[in-house]
Each structure stands twice: as structure tokens, then as C-alpha cells.
Amino acid sequence: MAALLGVIDGTYRASIVLSALAVSFLAVALLGVSSRPWRVVSPRARAVAVGLVGAAVVWALVVTFLAVTTVRNEVFAESDRGVRAVVALDDRLIAVGTDQQNRVAVWVSNDGEAWERASNSPELTDIDVRSADVFQGRVMVAGQTTDTDEGVVLMSDDGHRWVRNPTFGDPLNPETSPVAIAASADSLAMVGDTYGNAGVFWHSVDGSGWEVTEPLPVFDRGDRLWDIVATTEGFVAVGQDGDGGLQAWTSRDGARWNSHDLDHSGDDALVAAHGDTVVIGANTGAGAVLWTSSASIAWNRADDGMFAEHDIDAISESQEGFVAVGRSHSNAEVRWWSSPDGTVWRAESVDQEPFTRAEIHTLVPFRDVMIAAGYDVAAEGAAFWRGTGSTWT
């Protein structure tokens, strides 16, 4: 039903109106031709009438084809990149991604098992979703516009009705790419890059107005920022410097940041927090490496020996501490890990069948279980998993 409601939204409404006009014009033209005795019509008038009817037929066919194609894509489109983020709001789950038409795809669930696809609306078009969090009772979605390459933030109270903030960019370059957003009790922080190769931080106190914060992006330095999380002490972000070295950045307010060298190289770093404990994970050719910190004071290498020859795809806090999901380098089997403190980890033995050809993009604790979401390669669409420990569906 939600997908059908999308038929009257945005570009669909225009397609239907154009089709109706085309059919009406065709009917009027045919009626006019059929109502006049052809024997009293001059050859020139007859040629004009036939030309108008032909043009009306072509117009009706082309516009109707476009409308039908649009409707078909709207109703049956799957998310080509799957779910990018899942957040819990008012004891419900709201998931966001991007579909084949570069529109924000939204799903809502009360239990993590049954998911309802929310209808599309014009303010959700031409956006590549990157990350989401909850701030003061609203879902905040960060992404990038696909038409102008500017950063964009969406807000919603329920996952169905959305407000699109004006796009924003660095004052020196509008092309920005937010990759992660995090919310504390009273402010928001976002990380990404600008110029294509310079890390940038943004800060907001209401989700509508955003400003670039210190340290300011430096052109062509090659810094990259991948993830950010809110903690009891403020915010922690993770990325790498221009030389490929992993870096952690900490801030109490999201407006001023300090960097910490993790003395290691790696890619696709992720960060999660449980209370005042923070865990950072990054992937290397030999396997994932992890660090932990209490109150973001000092960073210590975690016991990551069992992550050898495995990559981490997502990491999250859990009801008991932390969980991570990844894949084996050798056979791409999905592997789960858990830790009570982020320092000592143990592998979870899980049934591989629910994760056949699965790409897990995000994890979130919900009630007494974990929710995983991402992309089902076999089904070519969004997918959700619900479970805990070794049992998943």
C-alpha cells in the first residue's frame, strides 16, 4: 500500500497529468476529425488534421510509456544499495537507504521482524543516504545530493513525513560528502570530506544550521573521515591522515576537535560506544585491528588476534557490551564477535544460511536482540536480520 501511495508523489504526479493531457488532446483531435465530412474538407485542411492526430498519437504513446515506466519503477524498485542505517525511535525502528531512482528508501518496524515501506515524497529525491541518528526525538539522516554533490540533512518525527534542510557545503567548495552523523543530548556532529580529498567536520545545535568546525579542511592533504559516535564525554570520530595512518579525533562539544595517532595503517575504520567505553575497528590486509578507550583518554590495542584474516563490516554497542560482524578473507563466511568491554573478544558460531550472499551495513541493539541490516545480493534488495548470539533469522 505504501508503495502504491508513492505513485501520486513527485515525478509520478507530473507523468500522470501529462498522460491525461495527451489522451484528452488525442480524444479531442479524433472527435474533431470524425465529426467533419471529409468530402467538404480541403486537402490542406485534411493534411493538417491528419498531422495533428498523428502528433497526438505519438505524444500520448511516448508520455504514457514514460508514466508506466515510472510507475513500474516506483512500485517494484528494490534498494540497489540496501539499508545504510537503522535507528530506534519511540520503541520503533526506522531504516533508511537509497533506491534505484536515487530516492531515500524508508522502512518502519515495531518489532524488527515485519517491516513496512514508507511512501516516497519529493523531498526525498536525488539523495544518496550515508548515515542516521536520533536527536531530540527526531531522526536525522545525512547524505549527499546526486545532482549537485552537496551535503544534505533530512529530519523526521515518525519516518513517514520528512523535512529536507537546504543543502550545505564548505564555504570554499560546495561539493561535500558527509559520511556519518552522531547526536549527543544537545548537539550534532557530522564528518565527511570536501574537495574530494580533505576531511571535514560539521557541527549543529538544531539540525538545520550547520557550520564547518576546527580543524578546517586543508586542500589536497588527503585526510579522510569515516565514522563518528556520541559518547558520555562528547564525540569520537575516526579516519586517516594523508599518509594513511589511522587517526581518532575527540571533542566534548562537536565544535573543537583534538587528534590522536593510533600508530597503525588501515581502511574503513568504524567506531562504537557503550557508556564511556569506545571501540575503534579498522581493516588491514592481515585482518581487522581494534583499539579501546575509556573516557577517550588513552587508546589501547584490543585483543584482536581472532580477527586475523577477517574484515569487520559493522560494529555496535549491544545490551552486554559490543558486537561486530565481518567476513573471512578466504571464503567470505559471515563471522560474529562479542565483547563485554571492547578489550577481550570471542567469536560466535552462527548458521551461515540466513547470511548467504548478504552484505551487512549496520547493527543496532533493539530491546533484547540485535538488528542487522544491509543488502541481499541474491534478492537484489534491502534485507534485515534479527537475532542474538548464534541464532539469527
TISE-197812 format. One record per residue (C-alpha): x, y, z; residue in one letter. Coordinates in steps of 0.2 Angstrom, whole numbers, padded with zeros to 4 digits, always signed. Example, Ala and Ser with C-alpha at 12.3 -4.5 7.8 and 13.67 -1.06 7.14 Angstrom:
<nodes>
NODE      X      Y      Z  residu
NODE  +0062  -0022  +0039       A
NODE  +0068  -0005  +0036       S
</nodes>
This chain:
<nodes>
NODE      X      Y      Z  residu
NODE  +0000  +0000  +0000       M
NODE  +0014  +0012  +0004       A
NODE  +0022  +0009  -0012       A
NODE  +0006  +0012  -0021       L
NODE  +0004  +0029  -0012       L
NODE  +0021  +0034  -0020       G
NODE  +0013  +0033  -0037       V
NODE  +0005  +0050  -0034       I
NODE  +0021  +0058  -0027       D
NODE  +0034  +0069  -0036       G
NODE  +0038  +0065  -0054       T
NODE  +0024  +0052  -0054       Y
NODE  +0011  +0066  -0052       R
NODE  +0018  +0075  -0067       A
NODE  +0018  +0060  -0078       S
NODE  +0000  +0056  -0074       I
NODE  -0005  +0074  -0078       V
NODE  +0005  +0074  -0094       L
NODE  -0003  +0057  -0099       S
NODE  -0021  +0063  -0095       A
NODE  -0017  +0079  -0106       L
NODE  -0011  +0068  -0120       A
NODE  -0026  +0057  -0120       V
NODE  -0038  +0071  -0119       S
NODE  -0029  +0080  -0133       F
NODE  -0030  +0064  -0144       L
NODE  -0048  +0062  -0140       A
NODE  -0052  +0080  -0145       V
NODE  -0042  +0078  -0161       A
NODE  -0051  +0062  -0166       L
NODE  -0068  +0069  -0161       L
NODE  -0064  +0084  -0172       G
NODE  -0059  +0074  -0187       V
NODE  -0073  +0061  -0186       S
NODE  -0086  +0075  -0184       S
NODE  -0082  +0084  -0201       R
NODE  -0087  +0077  -0218       P
NODE  -0071  +0073  -0226       W
NODE  -0078  +0077  -0244       R
NODE  -0081  +0095  -0239       V
NODE  -0063  +0097  -0232       V
NODE  -0050  +0104  -0242       S
NODE  -0034  +0093  -0245       P
NODE  -0024  +0106  -0235       R
NODE  -0036  +0105  -0220       A
NODE  -0036  +0087  -0221       R
NODE  -0017  +0085  -0221       A
NODE  -0017  +0097  -0205       V
NODE  -0030  +0087  -0197       A
NODE  -0021  +0070  -0200       V
NODE  -0004  +0078  -0194       G
NODE  -0012  +0084  -0178       L
NODE  -0020  +0067  -0175       V
NODE  -0003  +0059  -0178       G
NODE  +0006  +0071  -0167       A
NODE  -0007  +0067  -0153       A
NODE  -0005  +0049  -0155       V
NODE  +0014  +0050  -0154       V
NODE  +0013  +0061  -0139       W
NODE  +0001  +0050  -0130       A
NODE  +0011  +0035  -0133       L
NODE  +0028  +0042  -0128       V
NODE  +0021  +0051  -0112       V
NODE  +0010  +0036  -0107       T
NODE  +0026  +0024  -0109       F
NODE  +0036  +0036  -0098       L
NODE  +0022  +0036  -0085       A
NODE  +0020  +0017  -0085       V
NODE  +0039  +0015  -0084       T
NODE  +0040  +0027  -0069       T
NODE  +0025  +0019  -0060       V
NODE  +0033  +0002  -0063       R
NODE  +0050  +0008  -0056       N
NODE  +0041  +0016  -0041       E
NODE  +0031  +0001  -0036       V
NODE  +0043  -0013  -0039       F
NODE  +0060  -0004  -0037       A
NODE  +0072  -0013  -0024       E
NODE  +0085  -0004  -0015       S
NODE  +0101  -0006  -0025       D
NODE  +0112  -0002  -0011       R
NODE  +0102  -0009  +0003       G
NODE  +0099  -0001  +0020       V
NODE  +0113  +0011  +0026       R
NODE  +0107  +0015  +0044       A
NODE  +0094  +0009  +0057       V
NODE  +0089  +0019  +0072       V
NODE  +0077  +0016  +0086       A
NODE  +0064  +0030  +0089       L
NODE  +0049  +0029  +0102       D
NODE  +0051  +0010  +0103       D
NODE  +0051  +0008  +0084       R
NODE  +0064  +0005  +0071       L
NODE  +0067  +0016  +0056       I
NODE  +0078  +0011  +0042       A
NODE  +0085  +0022  +0028       V
NODE  +0094  +0018  +0012       G
NODE  +0094  +0024  -0006       T
NODE  +0084  +0015  -0021       D
NODE  +0087  +0014  -0039       Q
NODE  +0080  +0031  -0043       Q
NODE  +0091  +0040  -0030       N
NODE  +0077  +0042  -0018       R
NODE  +0078  +0039  +0000       V
NODE  +0070  +0022  +0004       A
NODE  +0062  +0021  +0022       V
NODE  +0056  +0006  +0031       W
NODE  +0047  +0006  +0048       V
NODE  +0045  -0008  +0060       S
NODE  +0038  -0011  +0078       N
NODE  +0047  -0027  +0081       D
NODE  +0062  -0029  +0069       G
NODE  +0053  -0043  +0060       E
NODE  +0039  -0035  +0050       A
NODE  +0044  -0020  +0040       W
NODE  +0033  -0008  +0031       E
NODE  +0040  +0003  +0017       R
NODE  +0036  +0021  +0019       A
NODE  +0029  +0031  +0004       S
NODE  +0041  +0042  -0006       N
NODE  +0039  +0061  -0007       S
NODE  +0048  +0075  -0017       P
NODE  +0059  +0080  -0003       E
NODE  +0067  +0063  -0003       L
NODE  +0073  +0063  -0021       T
NODE  +0091  +0064  -0028       D
NODE  +0099  +0059  -0011       I
NODE  +0112  +0046  -0008       D
NODE  +0110  +0041  +0011       V
NODE  +0125  +0039  +0021       R
NODE  +0121  +0039  +0040       S
NODE  +0107  +0042  +0053       A
NODE  +0105  +0045  +0071       D
NODE  +0091  +0051  +0083       V
NODE  +0092  +0069  +0090       F
NODE  +0079  +0076  +0102       Q
NODE  +0065  +0064  +0096       G
NODE  +0069  +0066  +0078       R
NODE  +0078  +0055  +0065       V
NODE  +0092  +0064  +0057       M
NODE  +0098  +0057  +0040       V
NODE  +0114  +0063  +0032       A
NODE  +0118  +0061  +0014       G
NODE  +0124  +0069  -0002       Q
NODE  +0113  +0076  -0016       T
NODE  +0116  +0066  -0033       T
NODE  +0113  +0081  -0044       D
NODE  +0124  +0095  -0036       T
NODE  +0135  +0084  -0024       D
NODE  +0131  +0095  -0009       E
NODE  +0128  +0088  +0008       G
NODE  +0110  +0087  +0014       V
NODE  +0101  +0083  +0030       V
NODE  +0084  +0076  +0032       L
NODE  +0073  +0076  +0048       M
NODE  +0058  +0066  +0053       S
NODE  +0047  +0063  +0068       D
NODE  +0040  +0047  +0063       D
NODE  +0049  +0040  +0047       G
NODE  +0034  +0045  +0036       H
NODE  +0035  +0064  +0035       R
NODE  +0051  +0072  +0031       W
NODE  +0059  +0089  +0031       V
NODE  +0073  +0092  +0019       R
NODE  +0086  +0106  +0025       N
NODE  +0094  +0117  +0012       P
NODE  +0109  +0109  +0005       T
NODE  +0125  +0115  +0013       F
NODE  +0144  +0114  +0009       G
NODE  +0160  +0121  +0014       D
NODE  +0161  +0140  +0011       P
NODE  +0176  +0137  -0001       L
NODE  +0168  +0122  -0010       N
NODE  +0150  +0117  -0011       P
NODE  +0155  +0099  -0016       E
NODE  +0154  +0090  +0001       T
NODE  +0151  +0072  +0006       S
NODE  +0145  +0068  +0023       P
NODE  +0148  +0050  +0028       V
NODE  +0142  +0049  +0046       A
NODE  +0132  +0059  +0059       I
NODE  +0130  +0057  +0078       A
NODE  +0119  +0065  +0091       A
NODE  +0123  +0069  +0109       S
NODE  +0109  +0076  +0121       A
NODE  +0111  +0094  +0115       D
NODE  +0121  +0095  +0098       S
NODE  +0125  +0086  +0082       L
NODE  +0142  +0082  +0074       A
NODE  +0145  +0076  +0056       M
NODE  +0160  +0070  +0047       V
NODE  +0165  +0068  +0029       G
NODE  +0176  +0076  +0016       D
NODE  +0176  +0091  +0004       T
NODE  +0187  +0094  -0011       Y
NODE  +0186  +0076  -0013       G
NODE  +0202  +0073  -0003       N
NODE  +0201  +0083  +0013       A
NODE  +0192  +0078  +0029       G
NODE  +0179  +0090  +0036       V
NODE  +0169  +0091  +0052       F
NODE  +0152  +0099  +0054       W
NODE  +0143  +0105  +0070       H
NODE  +0124  +0109  +0073       S
NODE  +0114  +0113  +0088       V
NODE  +0097  +0111  +0080       D
NODE  +0100  +0100  +0064       G
NODE  +0095  +0114  +0052       S
NODE  +0110  +0126  +0053       G
NODE  +0127  +0118  +0051       W
NODE  +0145  +0125  +0052       E
NODE  +0162  +0119  +0047       V
NODE  +0172  +0117  +0063       T
NODE  +0190  +0116  +0068       E
NODE  +0201  +0109  +0062       P
NODE  +0197  +0117  +0045       L
NODE  +0199  +0106  +0029       P
NODE  +0216  +0108  +0021       V
NODE  +0215  +0106  +0002       F
NODE  +0225  +0091  -0005       D
NODE  +0231  +0085  +0012       R
NODE  +0222  +0068  +0009       G
NODE  +0213  +0067  +0026       D
NODE  +0198  +0055  +0026       R
NODE  +0185  +0053  +0039       L
NODE  +0174  +0038  +0040       W
NODE  +0164  +0037  +0056       D
NODE  +0158  +0046  +0071       I
NODE  +0149  +0041  +0088       V
NODE  +0142  +0051  +0103       A
NODE  +0149  +0046  +0120       T
NODE  +0146  +0051  +0138       T
NODE  +0161  +0063  +0136       E
NODE  +0156  +0070  +0119       G
NODE  +0161  +0063  +0102       F
NODE  +0174  +0052  +0094       V
NODE  +0177  +0052  +0075       A
NODE  +0189  +0040  +0066       V
NODE  +0198  +0041  +0049       G
NODE  +0216  +0043  +0042       Q
NODE  +0228  +0056  +0038       D
NODE  +0236  +0059  +0021       G
NODE  +0249  +0046  +0024       D
NODE  +0237  +0033  +0028       G
NODE  +0239  +0032  +0046       G
NODE  +0224  +0029  +0057       L
NODE  +0218  +0044  +0067       Q
NODE  +0205  +0046  +0081       A
NODE  +0198  +0063  +0084       W
NODE  +0189  +0068  +0101       T
NODE  +0178  +0083  +0105       S
NODE  +0167  +0087  +0120       R
NODE  +0155  +0098  +0111       D
NODE  +0157  +0093  +0092       G
NODE  +0164  +0111  +0088       A
NODE  +0183  +0109  +0093       R
NODE  +0192  +0093  +0090       W
NODE  +0209  +0085  +0095       N
NODE  +0218  +0071  +0085       S
NODE  +0226  +0055  +0092       H
NODE  +0238  +0045  +0082       D
NODE  +0234  +0026  +0083       L
NODE  +0251  +0022  +0076       D
NODE  +0244  +0010  +0063       H
NODE  +0238  +0010  +0045       S
NODE  +0221  +0004  +0040       G
NODE  +0205  +0007  +0030       D
NODE  +0186  +0008  +0033       D
NODE  +0188  +0012  +0051       A
NODE  +0172  +0011  +0062       L
NODE  +0168  +0017  +0080       V
NODE  +0156  +0012  +0093       A
NODE  +0152  +0017  +0111       A
NODE  +0145  +0009  +0126       H
NODE  +0144  +0020  +0141       G
NODE  +0161  +0029  +0142       D
NODE  +0170  +0015  +0133       T
NODE  +0174  +0017  +0115       V
NODE  +0180  +0004  +0102       V
NODE  +0188  +0008  +0085       I
NODE  +0190  -0006  +0072       G
NODE  +0199  -0004  +0055       A
NODE  +0203  -0017  +0041       N
NODE  +0220  -0021  +0035       T
NODE  +0227  -0034  +0023       G
NODE  +0231  -0046  +0038       A
NODE  +0214  -0044  +0046       G
NODE  +0205  -0031  +0057       A
NODE  +0213  -0022  +0071       V
NODE  +0204  -0014  +0086       L
NODE  +0208  -0001  +0099       W
NODE  +0198  +0003  +0115       T
NODE  +0197  +0018  +0126       S
NODE  +0189  +0023  +0142       S
NODE  +0183  +0041  +0143       A
NODE  +0193  +0044  +0127       S
NODE  +0208  +0047  +0137       I
NODE  +0221  +0034  +0130       A
NODE  +0219  +0022  +0116       W
NODE  +0225  +0004  +0119       N
NODE  +0226  -0010  +0106       R
NODE  +0212  -0023  +0110       A
NODE  +0214  -0042  +0110       D
NODE  +0211  -0043  +0091       D
NODE  +0220  -0060  +0087       G
NODE  +0204  -0069  +0082       M
NODE  +0201  -0055  +0069       F
NODE  +0216  -0061  +0059       A
NODE  +0211  -0065  +0041       E
NODE  +0194  -0057  +0043       H
NODE  +0187  -0039  +0039       D
NODE  +0174  -0030  +0050       I
NODE  +0159  -0024  +0041       D
NODE  +0149  -0016  +0056       A
NODE  +0152  -0014  +0074       I
NODE  +0140  -0008  +0088       S
NODE  +0136  -0007  +0106       E
NODE  +0125  -0021  +0112       S
NODE  +0115  -0025  +0128       Q
NODE  +0130  -0033  +0136       E
NODE  +0144  -0023  +0128       G
NODE  +0149  -0023  +0110       F
NODE  +0146  -0034  +0094       V
NODE  +0154  -0034  +0077       A
NODE  +0151  -0043  +0061       V
NODE  +0163  -0047  +0047       G
NODE  +0169  -0059  +0034       R
NODE  +0183  -0071  +0032       S
NODE  +0196  -0067  +0019       H
NODE  +0197  -0085  +0012       S
NODE  +0178  -0090  +0010       N
NODE  +0168  -0074  +0014       A
NODE  +0159  -0083  +0028       E
NODE  +0150  -0071  +0040       V
NODE  +0158  -0071  +0057       R
NODE  +0151  -0063  +0073       W
NODE  +0161  -0057  +0088       W
NODE  +0155  -0051  +0105       S
NODE  +0164  -0042  +0119       S
NODE  +0159  -0036  +0137       P
NODE  +0171  -0022  +0137       D
NODE  +0179  -0020  +0120       G
NODE  +0195  -0027  +0125       T
NODE  +0193  -0046  +0125       V
NODE  +0183  -0053  +0111       W
NODE  +0176  -0070  +0107       R
NODE  +0169  -0077  +0091       A
NODE  +0151  -0083  +0089       E
NODE  +0147  -0098  +0079       S
NODE  +0132  -0094  +0068       V
NODE  +0122  -0103  +0055       D
NODE  +0128  -0096  +0038       Q
NODE  +0111  -0099  +0029       E
NODE  +0102  -0083  +0034       P
NODE  +0118  -0073  +0028       F
NODE  +0120  -0082  +0011       T
NODE  +0126  -0068  -0001       R
NODE  +0122  -0055  +0012       A
NODE  +0131  -0038  +0014       E
NODE  +0128  -0031  +0032       I
NODE  +0130  -0012  +0033       H
NODE  +0124  -0008  +0050       T
NODE  +0120  -0015  +0068       L
NODE  +0109  -0008  +0081       V
NODE  +0103  -0015  +0098       P
NODE  +0084  -0016  +0100       F
NODE  +0075  -0022  +0116       R
NODE  +0084  -0039  +0120       D
NODE  +0090  -0043  +0102       V
NODE  +0102  -0036  +0089       M
NODE  +0095  -0030  +0072       I
NODE  +0107  -0031  +0057       A
NODE  +0103  -0023  +0040       A
NODE  +0110  -0021  +0023       G
NODE  +0109  -0029  +0006       Y
NODE  +0103  -0046  +0000       D
NODE  +0113  -0050  -0016       V
NODE  +0103  -0064  -0021       A
NODE  +0086  -0055  -0020       A
NODE  +0094  -0038  -0026       E
NODE  +0086  -0028  -0012       G
NODE  +0086  -0022  +0006       A
NODE  +0087  -0036  +0020       A
NODE  +0085  -0036  +0038       F
NODE  +0092  -0049  +0051       W
NODE  +0086  -0051  +0069       R
NODE  +0095  -0062  +0082       G
NODE  +0107  -0063  +0096       T
NODE  +0122  -0074  +0099       G
NODE  +0122  -0089  +0087       S
NODE  +0104  -0088  +0082       T
NODE  +0098  -0077  +0068       W
NODE  +0084  -0076  +0056       T
</nodes>
